[in-house]
Structure formats: structure tokens, C-alpha cells
Amino acid sequence: MILYDLKSGMHPRRVRILLAEKGVEIPIKQVDVMAKENDDAAFRRINSLGKLPVLELDDGTILCESMAICRYLESVYPTPPLFGSTELEKAKIDMWSRRTEYEIARPILDAFLHGSDFYKDRMQQVPGYAEWAKRRAADGMAWLDAELAGTRHIGRDEYSMADIVAQCAFVLGKAAGIRISEDLPNLSRWFADVSSRPSARA
Ligand SMILES: N[C@@H](CCC(=O)N[C@@H](CS)C(=O)NCC(=O)O)C(=O)O
């Protein structure tokens, strides 16, 4: 297996954290996005969308999409389970992963896509959309703060893939000028908690 990676990217970080939580090391190849290596013909043959992460299996099979890669790695390395063990746990973690994706990760990503210099000559930016996305992210953070009042982690006490989705979004948020306000004590406590895990440095 080899993981094609972008060290600063929100989606590749999900995969690295999941691997670190499981104590698994696999070969990692950094793709030079500054030099647009992800956009050249050779990489487009690996991922037609030119995005990271990509997991290449030993038989040459290519897996794109961070959540699909994480699910595959969970099946190969089931311990500790980050997608749940029982069917109900799995459904609940899926529910919270999707909620954090739509309410937190998507708006933060949109604020970065439409507001950062990095994407200036890579896509058509709509600055007003970046501003709207920041407001959406603020709403999402207030929502998540309230949800975290009763549990240590997102949707339950134990750490799961839903936490990874949100924590990677907040790391990107720093580059998009989005920070967790001290007025959100539950979210601040949760972020300090997940950031103190050794896997957060992956
Ligand atoms: N839905 C994809 C999104 C992948 C994605 O957007 N990756 C970004 C990094 S976080 C990327 O490769 N950006 C490089 C570019 O767009 O040039 C996933 O979950 O893997």
C-alpha cells in the first residue's frame, strides 16, 4: 500500500490520523501541489479529479476519497474501531460524521477554497461565497458547542471518525481565518482534548 498525501490538506489528514490511532505505518508519498504535480497527466491517471488523498493497494487498485479510504483501512486494521462495532454504533458514527461534514467541514473548506491565495489560480473564486461560508461555519460551531455539552466526544464519549472529520476541519480553519471562539466552551474543551492526542500530530 502507498498513500499519496498532501501534508497540509484537510482530507489527507483524516487518513493519517486514522492510521496513527491504529498504530499503523504505511509508505507515504508527498505530492507537490505547489508545483501542480497533482494536476499533471501522470497523477490524473491515478485520480482523474487531481485530488489527495489517494491510496494505492499492492495489486494496483486505486482508492480515492478520504472517507472511502478510511473505511477500507478500518476493515484491514479494525483495532481500535473508529467507525463503530455494532450496527447501531456504525449508523450513529456515520450520522455524526455526515453532520460534521456538512455543518463544519464543508463551510470551512468553502471559506478556504473561495478565500485563500492557494486556490486563486486553481479555480474560480467567489469572495462573497467565502464570507457566507464563514457565517455558516460560525452557525455550525455554535450548534456543535451545544451538542458537546453532554458528551466528551462528538455524539458519544468515545473518540470516533466523526471527531477526526471535525478536528481536521478546524486545523484547516486556522488557514481560513476561522477559529473556535472562547465563547464556545464545550467546543474549545473538545478541540483541546482531541488536539492533545498523539495522533493529532500525524
Ligand atoms: N472529497 C475528497 C476531497 C479531496 C480534496 O479536496 N483534496 C484537496 C486537499 S484537502 C486537494 O487535493 N487539493 C489540491 C487541489 O485542489 O489542487 C476527499 O474526501 O478525499
PDBQT file of the ligand as one rigid body, heavy atoms in Angstrom, charges set to zero:
ROOT
HETATM    1  N1  LIG A 301     -13.766  14.572  -1.454  1.00  0.00    +0.000 N 
HETATM    2  C1  LIG A 301     -12.324  14.442  -1.493  1.00  0.00    +0.000 C 
HETATM    3  C2  LIG A 301     -11.695  15.838  -1.451  1.00  0.00    +0.000 C 
HETATM    4  C3  LIG A 301     -10.202  15.823  -1.682  1.00  0.00    +0.000 C 
HETATM    5  C4  LIG A 301      -9.615  17.233  -1.722  1.00  0.00    +0.000 C 
HETATM    6  O1  LIG A 301     -10.322  18.220  -1.961  1.00  0.00    +0.000 OA
HETATM    7  N2  LIG A 301      -8.285  17.297  -1.515  1.00  0.00    +0.000 N 
HETATM    8  C5  LIG A 301      -7.581  18.578  -1.529  1.00  0.00    +0.000 C 
HETATM    9  C6  LIG A 301      -6.715  18.681  -0.283  1.00  0.00    +0.000 C 
HETATM   10  S1  LIG A 301      -7.684  18.748   1.183  1.00  0.00    +0.000 SA
HETATM   11  C7  LIG A 301      -6.653  18.638  -2.725  1.00  0.00    +0.000 C 
HETATM   12  O2  LIG A 301      -6.152  17.638  -3.182  1.00  0.00    +0.000 OA
HETATM   13  N3  LIG A 301      -6.381  19.856  -3.226  1.00  0.00    +0.000 N 
HETATM   14  C8  LIG A 301      -5.436  20.098  -4.288  1.00  0.00    +0.000 C 
HETATM   15  C9  LIG A 301      -6.030  20.898  -5.417  1.00  0.00    +0.000 C 
HETATM   16  O3  LIG A 301      -7.253  21.062  -5.456  1.00  0.00    +0.000 OA
HETATM   17  O4  LIG A 301      -5.243  21.360  -6.235  1.00  0.00    +0.000 OA
HETATM   18  C10 LIG A 301     -11.852  13.556  -0.332  1.00  0.00    +0.000 C 
HETATM   19  O5  LIG A 301     -12.582  13.434   0.661  1.00  0.00    +0.000 OA
HETATM   20  O6  LIG A 301     -10.776  12.942  -0.419  1.00  0.00    +0.000 OA
ENDROOT
TORSDOF 0
